Amino acid sequence: MDDSNNNSKSLLKKAYNCKSNEFESMLEKIDDELRKNKDDQDALTAKLVLTSKMAVKRIDSK
């Protein structure tokens, strides 16, 4: 595995465990990774996981 693949797998793991106060900074990291490789499946999944968590948090706060 190369460093980019390791990084995106790490981001995916972090996205699953991310706390609400870390959402914005984590999203920036994921977007940076996607700028390097827009087809990175782990980074895309991490973004999906994180944005889903953000949506749930928003609904719960209403």
HELIX and SHEET records of a PDB file:
HELIX    1   1 ASP A    3  ASN A   17  1                                  15    
HELIX    2   2 SER A   20  GLU A   22  5                                   3    
HELIX    3   3 PHE A   23  LYS A   36  1                                  14    
HELIX    4   4 GLN A   41  ASP A   60  1                                  20    
END                                                                             
